[in-house]
Amino acid sequence: MTTLDSPQHPAGFAAELRGATRAEHEHAERSVFVSALLDGQLPRESYAALLGQSLLFYTVLEEAAETWRPDPVAGRFVLDALHRRDVLAADLAWLLGPDWRASVHPLAATRAYVERLREVCFTSRSAFVAHHYTRYLGDLSGGQIIRRRLHDAYGLDTDGVRFYTFDGIPKAKPFRDIYRELLDGSPWTEGERENLVAEANVAFRLNRAVFDDLAVAAGL
């Protein structure tokens, strides 16, 4: 499936989800590592380290996506235009050279993140969508701003920042709006709604822990 075509639904679950995860989201955004990176205070190697850790958890999340592709609810979130594994690999190859894989080693927080993805995302569609939401909607919401900041700080234009480019999504805001409509219109049970909110908060905490480990690795 390559388009989002959910029916309109008045439940407002997307707004509920956003409100219920705002505190954890904002906490993650205040990461010392991210601030230093976007201010150009770190070497390119630190940026490559971020992409390498990202590749590890996006790979697992996109493996889980294939499990849910046939599902009538979770399968509607499996959109190939969002997938980041291949562009992350392309960025790493450009930044680090053909032997880039030898430089990608999971930090402790990344191992915990990957373990959580494997634990819940292959068996719970609400958990899968929770992690899908926190990763991809975040990429679409802040990705262009981050890309501009990386260009200003490190001179990266196309190569090296393909992770933040969604060639299959011409306009991010309409896509984000339809994604939220899909969250609203999906026939979640009450238990699934509660689990989706709880797991999205877990996802933000796991993401923040990766930033913290990257900060330590960068000597911050």
Phi, psi and omega in degrees: 000137184237000178228158175260123185223041182288151175288157175293146180210135187275010189293328181070028183294326180299317178294321177298315180297316180297316180294321184286344180248003187301316184297313180294322179298312182294324178298316179297321183293338181272018180303134176299320181298311182297317180299314181295320180297311184288341175273001178075023183270356183242156177288164178302330180300327178290323175295316178298325178296320176299315180295322180296316177295321179298318180303322183296316181275333174293325179300316180290317180299322181281337168294317178297324179302321180294329176296322185267355184307320180282351185289135184294340179255294183296330181298337181285345176269353182276095187238114187299333180295341179274337191298139190244351187303311185291322180287328174297316178298320179295318178297317181294321178297321180290320183284323190245348180096179188295338179264025187302329183299331180292344181266354185263106179232131184292131168287165182302318180293326178292320176300318178296320179297310181298319178298320178294318178301315180292329181290318190245332192280347179264353184235344182235117182290328178291323177293319177301312182293326178300312180290324176300314180298311184294327181279299193283322179292327174295319178300317182286329184284313185250357187300319182291323177295315179298318180300317179296320179294321179293325176297314181295322186277324189233002178073018181276130183244293178245296176296136181093341179231026177295336177306327183265009180247125180248090184296331181274003181232093185299322182230118187290318186297312177301324178295316179299321179298317181290324176300316180293324175297324178294320174300317180295319190272350181287143186278064178291142167283166179299320178297321179293321178299314180296319180292322181297316178296313182298317183288328176296322176294321174301317182298317179296321178293320178297319179296318179297322179296324176296316177301319180297317178294322177295324178297316178298315180298330180274359179081021180276000000 
